């Protein structure tokens, strides 16, 4: 436990062990996007998410050792309202999918027919 306490005391949050800091944008204007296909390009993300507002920057996260994409990114919008607009649309899509799933769901053990 002592070693962990030392590492915490020495931690510099603005340092990334000598690597480039990958995301330094405004967290209130940033949208986390996960489960991205590894072949997805930054230009594809910009095209898809740019529909909701002006994008300031896209920070795609890569593995430090291999350089391969990790499957997630941060999209920083110019304005906070644009980021919130995208969140509302995603919530609406998820709610519709959830409602459709509930309508099409078959109970695991239907009650016996009392006939």
C-alpha positions in Angstrom: 0.0 0.0 0.0 2.9 2.3 0.7 4.1 2.2 -2.9 0.6 3.1 -4.2 0.5 6.1 -1.8 3.9 7.2 -3.1 2.7 7.0 -6.7 -0.4 8.9 -5.9 1.6 11.7 -4.3 3.9 11.9 -7.3 1.2 11.8 -9.9 1.0 14.8 -12.2 -2.4 14.9 -13.8 -1.3 17.0 -16.7 1.5 14.6 -17.7 1.0 11.4 -19.6 4.3 9.7 -18.8 6.1 11.7 -21.5 3.5 10.9 -24.1 1.3 13.5 -25.8 -1.7 14.5 -23.8 -4.6 13.1 -25.8 -7.5 15.2 -24.5 -7.2 18.7 -23.1 -10.5 20.1 -24.2 -13.5 21.5 -22.3 -15.3 18.6 -20.6 -18.6 20.4 -20.8 -18.4 20.5 -24.6 -17.0 17.0 -25.0 -18.9 13.9 -26.0 -17.5 10.4 -25.2 -18.1 7.9 -28.0 -17.4 4.3 -27.4 -17.5 1.0 -29.3 -16.2 2.6 -32.4 -15.1 0.2 -35.2 -11.3 0.1 -35.3 -11.4 1.0 -39.0 -13.4 4.2 -38.5 -11.5 7.3 -39.5 -11.6 10.7 -37.9 -13.1 12.1 -41.1 -16.0 9.6 -40.8 -16.6 10.7 -37.2 -16.5 14.3 -38.2 -19.0 13.8 -41.0 -21.5 11.8 -38.7 -21.2 14.0 -35.6 -20.7 17.3 -37.4 -24.5 17.2 -38.2 -25.2 18.4 -34.7 -22.8 21.4 -34.6 -19.3 22.7 -35.3 -16.7 20.3 -34.0 -13.6 21.9 -32.5 -11.5 18.7 -32.2 -11.7 14.9 -32.2 -9.4 13.0 -29.9 -9.1 9.4 -31.0 -7.5 7.2 -28.4 -4.7 4.8 -29.5 -2.7 2.2 -27.7 0.6 3.6 -26.6 2.6 0.6 -27.6 1.1 -0.6 -30.9 -0.5 2.7 -32.1 -3.7 0.8 -32.9 -7.1 2.5 -32.1 -8.6 1.6 -28.8 -12.2 1.9 -30.0 -13.3 5.2 -28.4 -12.8 8.9 -28.8 -13.8 12.3 -27.4 -15.5 14.8 -29.7 -15.2 18.4 -28.6 -17.9 20.7 -30.0 -17.5 24.5 -30.3 -20.6 25.0 -28.2 -22.0 23.1 -25.3 -25.5 23.2 -26.7 -24.4 21.1 -29.7 -23.1 18.4 -27.5 -26.3 18.3 -25.5 -28.4 18.2 -28.7 -26.6 15.0 -29.8 -27.2 13.5 -26.3 -30.9 14.2 -26.6 -31.1 12.5 -30.0 -29.2 9.4 -28.7 -31.6 9.2 -25.7 -34.6 9.3 -28.0 -33.2 6.6 -30.2 -32.4 4.4 -27.1 -35.9 5.0 -25.7 -37.5 3.9 -29.1 -35.4 0.8 -29.2 -36.2 0.0 -25.6 -39.9 0.3 -26.3 -39.7 -1.9 -29.4 -37.8 -4.5 -27.5 -40.4 -4.5 -24.8 -43.2 -4.9 -27.3 -41.5 -7.8 -29.0 -40.3 -9.5 -25.9 -41.8 -12.9 -25.1 -42.1 -13.7 -21.4 -39.6 -16.5 -20.4 -42.3 -18.7 -18.8 -45.7 -17.9 -20.1 -48.5 -18.6 -17.5 -50.3 -21.9 -18.1 -53.6 -21.7 -19.9 -56.3 -22.1 -17.2 -58.6 -23.7 -19.8 
